[in-house]
Amino acid sequence: MNCFLRDQNMKASTKISISVEDICKEIQRLFQPRKIVMFGSRAQGNFHRDSDIDLLVILNDFSPFAKLKRYERFEYLLKNLHGFDHGIDALILTQSELDKNLSENEGEWNLILEILESGILIYDQNEEKEN
């Protein structure tokens, strides 16, 4: 279970802060996601000590969490994250939900598209399989 940060070009890996790394590992344990993308002030580098951690968590369509509503997934995450000193805001979507959002909002401003374009990939299930 490796968590990593990548630059905007998704090429160079760098060490991430311990709290983000720990949260990433805990999300992997809870959800076994396809990908985790960090966005917002922490991804842009203009955060302060009290900034929350914004994450997009992409689940496999066959995940047992796929049948839950988005807010139920988030509630499950918050109930099972213990001992973290930062606020967390997470969008937890299945791959199908992500694809549907992108296709239905093509040509319009789209938060999900903005996250994918400017966020930082911190976990990719496919890269873990390659290692």
C-alpha positions in Angstrom: 0.0 0.0 0.0 2.1 2.9 -1.3 0.8 6.4 -1.2 2.8 9.0 -3.2 2.5 12.5 -4.5 3.2 13.4 -8.1 3.9 16.7 -9.7 1.3 18.3 -12.0 2.6 16.2 -14.9 2.2 13.1 -12.9 5.9 12.1 -13.3 8.0 12.9 -10.3 7.2 11.2 -7.0 7.8 13.0 -3.7 7.2 12.3 0.0 3.9 13.3 1.4 3.1 14.6 4.8 2.5 11.8 7.4 -1.1 12.7 8.1 -2.0 12.6 4.4 -0.1 9.4 3.9 -1.8 7.8 6.9 -5.2 8.9 5.8 -4.4 7.5 2.3 -3.4 4.1 3.8 -6.5 4.1 6.0 -8.8 4.8 2.9 -7.0 1.9 1.1 -7.8 -0.4 4.0 -11.4 0.7 4.3 -12.4 0.9 0.6 -9.7 -0.8 -1.6 -10.1 2.1 -4.1 -8.9 2.4 -7.7 -7.5 5.8 -7.1 -7.2 8.6 -4.6 -6.7 12.2 -5.8 -5.8 15.1 -3.5 -7.2 18.5 -4.5 -7.8 21.9 -3.0 -5.4 24.0 -1.1 -3.1 21.2 -0.1 -2.7 20.1 -3.7 -2.1 23.7 -4.8 0.5 24.2 -2.0 -1.3 27.3 -0.5 -2.6 25.6 2.6 -2.2 26.5 6.2 -1.9 24.5 9.4 -5.7 24.2 9.8 -6.6 23.4 6.2 -8.6 20.3 5.6 -7.6 17.5 3.3 -9.7 17.3 0.2 -9.8 13.9 -1.6 -11.5 12.3 -4.5 -11.7 8.6 -3.9 -12.6 6.5 -6.9 -14.0 3.0 -6.2 -14.3 0.0 -8.4 -17.9 -0.5 -9.6 -18.0 -3.9 -7.9 -17.0 -2.5 -4.5 -19.5 -3.4 -1.7 -19.7 0.4 -1.1 -21.1 1.0 -4.7 -24.6 0.4 -3.5 -24.4 3.0 -0.8 -25.3 6.7 -1.4 -22.3 9.1 -1.6 -23.1 10.6 1.8 -23.3 7.1 3.4 -19.8 6.4 2.0 -18.5 9.6 3.5 -20.2 8.9 6.9 -18.5 5.4 6.9 -15.2 7.0 6.2 -15.5 9.5 9.1 -16.8 6.9 11.5 -13.8 4.7 10.8 -11.0 7.3 10.7 -9.6 7.7 14.2 -6.7 9.8 15.5 -6.3 12.2 12.6 -5.8 15.8 13.5 -6.9 17.3 10.2 -10.4 17.8 8.8 -11.2 15.6 5.8 -13.5 16.3 2.9 -13.9 13.5 0.5 -15.9 12.8 -2.7 -16.2 9.0 -2.9 -17.5 7.9 -6.3 -17.5 4.7 -8.2 -15.8 4.6 -11.6 -19.3 4.5 -13.3 -20.5 7.5 -11.3 -17.3 9.4 -12.3 -17.7 8.5 -16.0 -21.4 9.5 -15.9 -20.6 12.8 -14.3 -18.0 13.6 -16.9 -20.1 12.6 -19.9 -23.3 14.4 -18.7 -21.4 17.6 -18.0 -19.2 17.7 -21.1 -18.5 21.3 -22.2 -19.6 22.8 -18.9 -17.6 23.7 -15.8 -17.3 20.5 -13.8 -15.8 20.2 -10.4 -14.8 16.5 -11.0 -13.0 17.4 -14.2 -11.2 20.2 -12.5 -10.1 17.9 -9.7 -8.8 15.3 -12.2 -6.9 18.0 -14.2 -5.4 19.9 -11.3 -5.4 17.5 -8.4 -2.5 15.3 -7.4 -2.8 11.5 -7.7 -1.7 10.0 -4.4 -2.7 6.4 -4.9 -3.3 4.3 -8.0 -4.3 0.7 -7.6 -2.8 -0.2 -11.0 0.7 1.1 -10.1 0.6 -1.0 -6.9 0.0 -4.1 -9.0 3.0 -3.3 -11.2 5.3 -3.1 -8.2 
